[in-house]
Amino acid sequence: MPLNFQGVKLAVWGGDARTIVLLEQLVNWGASVQVVGLPVKNFKVTVLAELRETSRDIQALILPVPGVDEQKKIYAVYHDQPLILSAAELTSFPAGLLVFVGVAQPYLKEIAVQTGIELIEIMNLDETAILNSIPSAEGAIQMAMERLPITIHGSYTLVLGFGRTGVTLTRILAAMGAHVTVIARKPAQQARAFEMGVLSADFPELPALMSQADIIFNTVPALILSRSLLEKAAPEVLIIDLASTPGGTDFTAAQELGITAVLAPGLPGRVAPKTAGVILARVIRRILLERLSS
């Protein structure tokens, strides 16, 4: 697939450190990029003061990974004033404009229907999720190492859920010498755990395993670690919850029981913004080249 974006016109609204890496990658590939809400010093990037100044002939618009909240604010950590996205900001763009976003909240989905833009939720793509599982896993292990009085090597570790992040996390933990048990419902996932040389169990077996765990990593976006389960855990257990907010842990119960439990969603952008930005650029480039070539 060619890397040359020469002549491709893009706009980037809001974002964070990974967005800066993303847009610089796109510029290096030859794209013409307009930006609102980012402190960019690249002379090849056109910095605009307001959303309405964006050219109407762009071929795609890139919004931040967290997207737009229900108060209509674009996620923009470097911008002093809120960037408010109304339907009016999008109506003057051609119908079918590609709009990339990490995750689209209901408000953004609603105005997409109203204005005829095409939303592409990058974080829902397998390609992005698999690549992001690497910094997620490394960041989770880093958090555990900073908080534990023991090594990962030799620790008894539970990994709840065996999706894309769970698989990568398990592989790294096992390579570090942890005694890993994967908690997964599907027989195919348990078979994969066996192939990787780690133990596995189904969720009904979790209560019997809680007291043995030094570390629990949760990747399931549903309440798994309830008060009744936490009461079976050792007081010194460490819980790192990687599920999206509000996580899969009863954090109130954990605090009352004296258990350290940390909610840690969105780790790629926090622990490895450069890698996260390169991943976003890679995925957006692929999709854009496929669309433009057709």
C-alpha positions in Angstrom: 0.0 0.0 0.0 1.5 3.4 -0.9 2.4 5.8 1.8 2.1 9.0 -0.2 -0.8 11.2 0.9 0.2 14.0 -1.5 -2.9 16.2 -2.1 -5.0 14.6 0.6 -6.8 17.3 2.6 -7.5 16.5 6.3 -8.7 18.4 9.4 -8.0 17.5 13.0 -10.2 19.0 15.7 -9.0 18.8 19.4 -7.1 15.9 20.9 -4.1 15.2 23.1 -0.5 14.1 22.8 -1.2 11.1 20.7 -3.2 13.3 18.3 -0.1 15.5 17.7 1.9 12.4 16.8 -0.9 11.2 14.6 -1.1 14.4 12.6 2.7 14.7 12.2 2.7 11.2 10.8 0.0 12.1 8.3 1.9 15.3 7.3 5.1 13.3 6.8 3.2 11.0 4.4 2.2 14.1 2.3 -1.2 15.1 3.7 -2.3 18.7 4.0 -3.6 19.1 7.5 -5.6 21.9 9.2 -5.8 21.8 13.0 -8.0 23.4 15.7 -7.2 23.1 19.4 -3.7 21.7 19.3 -0.3 23.4 20.0 1.4 22.3 16.7 4.6 23.9 15.6 5.1 22.0 12.3 5.2 24.7 9.6 3.4 22.2 7.2 0.3 22.3 9.4 -2.2 25.0 9.2 -3.4 26.1 12.6 -6.9 27.6 12.8 -8.5 29.5 15.6 -12.1 28.2 15.2 -13.8 25.2 13.8 -15.7 27.2 11.2 -12.5 28.3 9.5 -11.9 24.7 8.3 -11.9 24.3 4.6 -15.1 22.7 3.2 -13.2 20.6 0.7 -11.4 18.3 3.2 -11.6 14.6 2.5 -11.8 13.5 6.1 -12.1 15.0 9.6 -10.3 13.4 12.6 -11.7 13.8 16.1 -10.0 12.7 19.3 -10.2 9.2 20.6 -12.6 10.2 23.5 -14.6 12.1 20.8 -17.4 14.5 21.8 -19.2 14.4 25.2 -22.9 14.9 25.8 -22.3 18.6 26.5 -21.2 18.9 22.9 -17.5 19.5 23.9 -14.7 18.0 21.7 -12.0 16.5 23.9 -9.2 19.0 23.6 -6.7 18.9 26.5 -4.5 21.8 25.2 -7.3 24.3 24.3 -8.2 27.0 26.8 -11.8 27.4 25.7 -14.3 24.5 25.1 -14.6 23.4 21.5 -18.3 23.0 21.0 -19.4 20.8 18.1 -22.9 21.6 16.8 -24.7 20.1 13.9 -24.3 23.4 12.1 -20.5 23.0 12.1 -20.9 19.9 10.0 -23.9 20.7 7.7 -21.8 22.6 5.2 -19.5 19.7 4.6 -20.3 17.4 1.7 -22.6 14.4 2.6 -20.6 11.3 3.3 -17.6 13.1 4.8 -15.5 10.6 6.6 -15.2 11.5 10.3 -12.8 9.4 12.4 -13.3 9.2 16.1 -12.1 6.8 18.8 -15.5 6.1 20.3 -18.7 8.0 19.3 -21.0 9.0 22.2 -24.8 9.2 21.5 -24.7 12.9 20.8 -22.1 12.5 18.0 -24.0 9.6 16.5 -27.2 11.7 16.5 -25.7 14.7 14.6 -24.0 12.3 12.2 -27.4 11.1 11.2 -28.6 14.6 10.9 -25.8 15.9 8.8 -25.1 12.8 6.6 -21.4 12.3 7.7 -19.9 8.8 7.9 -18.5 8.0 11.4 -15.7 5.5 11.7 -15.1 4.5 15.3 -11.4 3.5 15.3 -11.3 1.9 18.7 -14.0 -0.6 17.7 -11.8 -2.0 14.9 -9.9 -5.3 15.6 -6.8 -3.8 14.0 -6.7 -0.9 16.5 -7.7 -3.0 19.5 -5.0 -5.6 18.9 -2.3 -3.0 18.4 -3.5 -1.0 21.4 -3.4 -4.1 23.5 0.4 -3.9 23.6 0.7 -0.5 25.4 -2.3 -1.4 27.5 -0.7 -4.6 28.7 2.7 -2.9 29.3 1.1 0.0 31.1 -1.0 -2.3 33.3 2.1 -4.3 34.3 4.0 -1.1 35.0 1.3 0.0 37.3 1.4 -3.3 39.1 5.1 -3.3 39.5 5.0 0.2 41.0 2.5 -0.8 43.6 3.5 -4.3 44.6 6.1 -5.4 47.2 6.7 -8.5 45.2 7.9 -9.3 41.7 5.7 -10.2 38.8 7.9 -13.3 38.5 6.4 -16.0 40.7 3.2 -14.0 41.5 -0.2 -15.7 41.3 -2.1 -13.7 38.8 -5.6 -13.8 37.5 -6.6 -12.3 34.1 -10.3 -11.8 33.8 -11.5 -11.9 30.2 -9.5 -13.2 27.3 -10.2 -10.8 24.5 -7.5 -8.9 22.6 -6.0 -7.1 25.7 -6.3 -10.2 27.8 -4.4 -12.4 25.4 -1.5 -9.9 25.1 -1.4 -9.3 28.8 -1.3 -13.0 29.5 1.5 -13.6 27.0 3.7 -10.9 28.6 2.9 -12.0 32.2 3.7 -15.6 31.4 7.0 -14.6 29.8 7.9 -12.7 32.9 7.4 -15.9 35.0 4.0 -15.2 36.6 1.7 -18.1 37.5 -1.3 -17.0 35.3 -4.8 -18.3 35.4 -7.1 -16.9 32.7 -10.8 -16.6 33.5 -12.8 -17.1 30.3 -16.3 -18.4 29.4 -15.7 -19.7 25.9 -14.1 -23.1 25.4 -12.1 -21.7 22.5 -10.5 -19.1 24.8 -9.7 -21.7 27.4 -8.1 -23.8 24.6 -6.0 -20.9 23.6 -4.9 -20.4 27.2 -3.8 -24.0 27.3 -1.9 -23.6 24.0 -0.1 -20.6 25.6 0.9 -22.7 28.6 -1.2 -21.1 31.2 -4.1 -22.3 33.4 -7.7 -21.4 32.7 -11.1 -21.5 34.5 -14.6 -20.4 33.9 -16.2 -17.6 35.9 -18.2 -19.8 38.3 -14.8 -21.1 39.4 -13.5 -17.6 40.3 -14.6 -17.6 43.9 -12.4 -20.5 44.7 -9.4 -18.8 43.1 -9.7 -15.3 44.7 -7.8 -16.0 47.9 -4.7 -17.3 45.9 -4.3 -14.2 43.8 -1.5 -11.6 44.3 -2.7 -9.6 41.3 -6.0 -9.5 39.4 -6.2 -7.8 36.0 -9.8 -7.3 34.8 -10.6 -6.6 31.2 -14.3 -7.3 31.3 -16.5 -4.2 30.9 -19.2 -5.5 33.3 -19.3 -5.8 37.1 -17.3 -9.0 37.8 -15.5 -8.3 41.0 -18.5 -7.8 43.3 -18.4 -7.3 47.1 -19.0 -11.0 47.6 -16.0 -11.9 45.5 -13.8 -9.2 47.0 -14.5 -10.6 50.4 -12.9 -13.8 49.4 -9.7 -12.1 48.2 -6.5 -11.7 50.3 -6.3 -8.1 51.8 -3.0 -7.5 50.1 -4.3 -8.4 46.6 -3.8 -5.7 43.9 -6.6 -5.2 41.3 -5.8 -3.3 38.0 -9.1 -2.8 36.2 -8.6 -2.1 32.5 -12.2 -2.1 31.5 -13.8 1.1 30.3 -15.4 3.4 32.9 -16.9 2.5 35.4 -14.9 -0.7 35.2 -15.7 -4.2 36.4 -14.9 -3.8 40.1 -17.0 -2.6 43.0 -14.5 0.1 44.0 -16.5 1.2 47.0 -16.5 -2.3 48.4 -12.8 -2.7 47.7 -12.0 0.5 49.6 -14.1 -0.6 52.6 -12.3 -3.9 52.6 -8.9 -2.3 52.4 -8.1 -3.7 49.0 -6.1 -1.6 46.5 -8.1 -1.4 43.3 -7.1 0.9 40.4 -9.3 1.8 37.5 -7.0 2.2 34.5 -8.9 2.7 31.1 -7.3 4.3 28.1 -3.7 3.3 29.0 -2.2 3.6 25.5 -2.7 7.4 25.4 -1.4 7.8 29.0 1.6 5.5 29.1 2.7 5.5 25.4 1.2 8.5 23.6 3.8 8.3 20.8 3.0 4.6 20.1 -0.7 5.3 20.4 -0.5 8.1 17.9 1.5 6.0 15.4 -1.2 3.2 15.7 -4.0 5.7 15.0 -2.1 7.1 12.0 -1.5 3.6 10.6 -5.2 2.7 10.8 -6.4 6.0 9.4 -3.9 5.8 6.6 -5.1 2.3 5.6 -8.8 3.2 5.6 -8.3 6.5 3.8 -6.1 5.0 1.0 -8.7 2.2 0.6 -11.6 4.7 0.3 -9.8 7.2 -1.9 -8.5 4.5 -4.3 -12.1 3.2 -4.7 
